[in-house]
Amino acid sequence: MELTIEKMIYGGDGLARLAPHSPERRSKTVFIPFVLPGERVQAALVEDRPGFARAQLEKVLKASPARTPAPCPYFASCGGCHYQHTSYDEQLLLKAEILRETLRRTAKIELAVQLQVHPSPPFGYRNRTRFHVQVKPEFAIGYFRHGSHELLPVRECPISSPLINRALEHLWKIGTAKALANVVEIEPFTNGNDDDLLLEIYLRQDSTVNEDLRGFTTQLVSSIPALRGVVAFSGASSNRRSSSDRAEVLFGLQSLRYAVAGESYQVSAGAFFQTNRHLAERIVEVAIGQRRGKLALDLYSGVGLFALPLARRFDRVIAVESSPISAQDLKTNLPANAKVSHQSTEAYLAGVAGKLRPELMVADPPRAGLGPRVCQSIARLRPKEMVYVSCDPATLARDLKQLTASGLRISEMHLLDLFPQTFHIETCTVLSG
């Protein structure tokens, strides 16, 4: 079938319309990856539901002037990138429009302030990359194919840092099905200068470190001079970390030192940290700037990316973090005038309602966003200013609808492109009380 692409949507797909079979029926929305607005394409349906359909691109019949050759040989097969078929400038325009439309559609918000866009170097930006490991029918390492859980072996990843790509090369050289029989994922993590490497290894459920894996680690240490530590986790894969995971140091250190904007952070294996090694300083500048005062709250604090510079500018800082691994790093990283509250943000805010009014509140929640209860608690605290760092425009729009209804107003909005070549959108919204 032939389709015309109307626009791009969050998630990386283009949107087209399938003509109805009869006049009384409405046209059906069709989602197609690896296309651009205005293109005429030939596509095949792969999923047909009552409300929408999904299609696979077969041929571009009329290409957009913005279409460019993809620099990565795995693009369109790999599920990691979505926009390598267009220029980086065009990617930024697409993301800005998707963000505006999401706010408009979900929250009925028309931005009255300028959307400030902060670009990144388009390649080599990732300081952390998760590779999946396959041992049957033979050893391979790579990503899942687009739209599946089938492994696509990859020998390079252009969006990952040079050190991660060198580590990947050695993983291919040294890895064997026997040595990695219990391994499901390997995640290299580098510091901001890309000269120190920490390797996180995630084991299959109910498996443990064996001598073959220890021998593999010994070979890696001798092959990668920048390797500072190897840590194995038993109990869960890396996207399902919990306090019950068991960590075993197979070599060296369990953490790296990461420098951002003049501060130094301890970041342990398993702890969250911003992925773009080029924009970490910029996101701190945007979120904190020259703000000063008596009391600041840092919610979903992680290892303290925002809490540490806040503690230099505010008399008192309270940093809230629920992850045991990140909370331990947080305690190590913060000075004496900053207090760590090791609990969920929802529980913390419920406990302090009516007891304090911070001058600044910073929140950097996971993809699920703040949610109704946290937004209600924030409204009751009535911060003079709030900085909301979001990695999902849909949950951002949902939360902003509630926050602005409570009396907060949007005074700044920034799009920080932490994930070039992908559909992911990172924003920093400043709200005033």
N, C-alpha and C positions, 0 to 999 in steps of 0.2 A: 504494500500500500504506500501511497505518497502522502506526506504530511508537510505542513509548514509550521516552523517553530515560532511561537508567539513571544516567548520570554524564557528566562532561566528562573528556577526556583531553588530554595534552600534544599540542599541534598545533592546538588550537582546535575540534576536532570533539566532538560528542556521541556517546555509544555506545549503540546499541540492539541488540536481538536479533531476527533473522529466524527465524520458526518453521520447523522442519525439514519436508521434504516427506513423510517417513515416520518412524515411531516409532523405528527403529533409528539414525537420524541425529541428530547434535547440532545445536542452533540455531547459526546463523551470525551472527558479529558484523558490525554495520553501522555505518559512520561517517558522520555527517551534520553539516555546518557550520551555524552560526547558530541553534542550539537551546539549550535549558537543561534541567537535570535535572528529571525529573517531567513534562515536557511530552508531550502526545500530538500527533503530527504526521502529516501526509500527505506522503509522499515518493516519489520515483521513482529507481529504480536507475540509476546511471550507470557502474558498474564492478562486475563480479561475478567474483570469484576463488575458487579452492577453499577458502581459509582465511578470507576476509572479503569484504565488499562495501562499496561507497561509494554514497551516495544524495544526491540533491539535494532540498532542502526545497521543497515546493510550497505547503503551508498549515499553519498552527498551529491544530490543532483544540481543544486545551486548553492555554492558556498558563500558564506559571509566574507566580506572583505577583511574581517578581523581574524579569520582562520589562518593559523600558521602550522608548520610541521612540528610535531612533538619531539623534543630532544631526547626523551628516554625511550629505549627500545621496548620496554615493557608496558608503555602507556596503552590504555584501553583494555589490556588483558589483566593488568594489576588493579586491585581495588583501592590502592592508596591515593592516587591522584585523579582529579576530575577535569582540570582546566588546562592541561598542557597543550591543547590544540588552539590556544589563542595567546596573544601577547600578554605580558604582565600588566601593562597599563589597562588593557581591556578587562582583565580579571578584577582589578580594583573597581572599575566602573560597574561591573556586574554585581559585585558584592555590595557596593554602596546602594544600588537600586533594590537588591533583594532585602537589605536591611530596612530601607525606608518603606517598602511595600509590606513587610512583615509587621512593622509598627502600625502602619495604617490599617491593615486588615484585622489584626488581632486586638489591638488596643485603641483603635480610632485616634492614633496620635500622628499629627502632622508636625514634623520637626520645625520649631520656630527658631532654632539655632543652627548655625552652620555645622554640618557633619565634617569633622576634621579627620582626614585619612593619613595614616602613617604607614608607608610602605616598608618592605623588608627586601634584602637581597633575595631574589627569587629562587635560588638554589643553594644547597649546602648549608641550610640554616638549622636543621634539626640537631639538637644535642642529645636526643634520646630516640631510639628506634627499636621497635619490637619486631623481631623476626620469629616466624614459626618454624619448627623443626619437624622433619619427616624422616622416619627410619625404615619404613616399608613402602614399596618393595626395595628401595635403596635410600641411602642418606641424601637429603636435600634440605636446603634452608631458603626461606623467602617469605613472600606474602601470600595471602589468600587471593585467588582470582576474583575479578569483579563479580559481585553478586553471588558468591559461593563460599564454601569452606574447603575448597580444593586448593592444594598448595601450588603456587607458581614459583618455581625456583628462580632466584635472582642473584646475579653476580655483582650488581652495583645498584646504588640508590641515589640519584642525583640530588634529591632534596635533603639527604643526610650529610653530616659533616665529613670532611676528608678523613678524619681519624676513624669515624665509624665505618667508612668504606674500606679503609685498610684493615680494620678488624674483621669485616665481613670476608675479605679476601683470605685471611688466615683461618677463619672458621671453615671455609670451604676446603682449604688445604689439609687441615688437621682433623676435621670432623669425620667420624665414621658411625655407621649404624650401631656398632657395638658400644662405643664410648658414650653415645648420646641416646641410648635405648630408653632411658627414663625421662628424657627431656622433652618438653612440649614447646617452650619458648626461650629465646635468648635475647636479652635487652641490653645493648651497650649504652652507656651514659657518659658523656664527656663534660668537662668543665668549659667555661666560657671561652678560654683561649684555645680550646681544642688540642691540648697537649697532655691531659690526664684522662685516663679511661677507667671506668668501673663497669664490670660485667655482672649482670643479674641473670641467673639461670633458674628457670621455673620447671619443677619436676612434675611428673604425672601424679595423679591422686594415689595415695597410699604407697608411694615409692620413696626411696632414700638415696643418698649419695653412695655410689659404689667405687671400687678401685679403678674401674675403667674411666669414670668421670674424673677422678683425681689425676690419673695419668694424662687425660686430655687437658686438664688445667695446667699441669706442669709444662706441657708442650706450648700452650698459649703464652705462658709467662716468658718462656725463652724466645718466642717469636715476636711479641709485641712489647717493645721497651716502655711504651707509655702506660701499660697496664698497671694500675695501682691496687686493684682488688677484684676478687671474684667471690660472689655470694650466691649460694644456692637456697632456693625457697621450696619447702615441701608443704603441701596442703592445698594450694590453689594456684591457678595461672595468674599472670600479672594483672589482668583486668578484674580480678576478684580477690584482691588482697584483703586480709582480715587480721585481727589480733591473734588468731589461732595459727597463722602461718609460722612455720619453723624456719629460721634463717641459720645457715651454717657458712662460716667464712672458709672458703677453700684456699684462698691466697690473700695475703696483704691486708688492706684496710676494708672496712665496711662502709666507708663514706668518702666523699670528695669535698674539697674546699672550692666554693664557687664564688667568684668576685663579681659584684654588680654595683655600679655607681658608687664606688669607693667603700663598699661594705663587703665583708667576707662571711659566707654562710657555710655551715656544715650541712651537707645533703647526703643522707644515708641511702643505701640500697633499699628500694621500696617506698621512699618518700616522694611526694609530689613536688615538682619544680617546673617552672615555665619551660616550654620546649624550644622556643626560638632563641638561639644563642646571640642573635644580633639585636633583638628588640627588648630584652629584659630590662635594660637601663631605661629605655624610652617609656615602658609601661609604668615604671616606678616614678619617673618624672611627671607623667600625665596624672597618675593617681595621687601622688603626694605633693608635688610641686614645692611651693614655699609655705604651705599651710603650717600653722603653729597654734599652740593653745595649751590648755590645761589637761584635757582628757580626750583620748581617741580610743575607739574600739576597732579591732581588726578581726573580722569574722571569717571563718574558714581560712585560717591564717597559714596553713601549710608549715613550712620551715621558717616563716617570718620574712618573706620577701618585702612586704610592706611594713610589717611591725617593727623591724629594726630601724629603718629610716624614720618612722614615726616616733620612735623612742628618742631620737636625736632632737626632735622638734617639739614634742609635747612633754609636759611635766609627768604625765602618767599615761600608760598604754595598757590595755587589756587585750590579749590575743587569745582567741578561742579556736581550738582545734580538737577534733575527735579522734583522728588516727593516732594510734600509739607510737608508730615510727616517726611520723612528722612532729608530734608533740614533744618527743624527746629531743629532736634536733632543735625545735623551737626554744626549749629551755636552755640549750647550749648557746644558741645564737643571740639571745636577748640580754640587754643590760639590766641592772637592778631596778630601774624605774618602770619596767614592763613586767606584768604579771601574766602567767599562762593559765588559762582555764581549760582543762582537759575534759571536754564534754561536747555534746552537739550544740550547734548554734541555737537551735530551737529551745533546748533545755536551758541554756545560759540566759537567753533573752527573757524567757518566762520567769526566771528567778530574780531578775533585776528590774522588772517592769515597775516604774514609778519611783525607783530608788536613785537613779542618776540620769543626767542629760549630757551626753557627749557632745563636744563641739564638732567632732568629725567621726564618721563611721565608714569604714572600708569593708566591703563584702566581695569575696571572690569565690562564689559557690561552684560546685560541680555542674555538669550539664543540666541536671534537673532544676537548677535555679533555686530561688529562695523559697517559694511556696507561700500559700495564703497565711499560715500561722506566723511565719517569720516576718512577713510583710506587716501583719497586724501588730506584732511586737515592736517593730521598727517605728510604726506610726505612733504607738504609745510613748516611746522614748523621745520622740520629736527631736532628732539630731539637728543641729544647725546646718550641717552639710553632710551629704552622703555620697560616697564614690562606689558605684556598682560595676564591678568587672565581670563580664559575662562571656561565655563561650558558645552560647546558643541563642540566636535572635528570637526564637519562638517563646522560650521560657522568659527571656528578657522582656518581651512585649507583654506577656501575661502579668509579670511582676510590676512593670512600670504602670500598667493600667491601674493596679491596686494602690501603688505608692503615690501616684499623682492624684488619685481620688481622695487620698488622705490629707492632701495639702502640700506635698512636696512638688516642686516644679523642676523641670529639666533646664539646667543652665549651661551644660556642655555635653556634647557627645562626640566620642572619638572611635574610629574604626582602626584598630591596630592589626595589621595583617600578619599575624603570627604563623599562618599556615598557607603560604603561597602554593599554587598549583592544585589546592584542594578547595572544597566547598566551605570549609569551616570559617566562621566569622567571629572574631574576638572584638569586644567593644568595651569601652570605659565611659560610663555615663555619670555625670556629676549632677546631683540634685540638691536644691537648696530648700531649707525649711521656711 
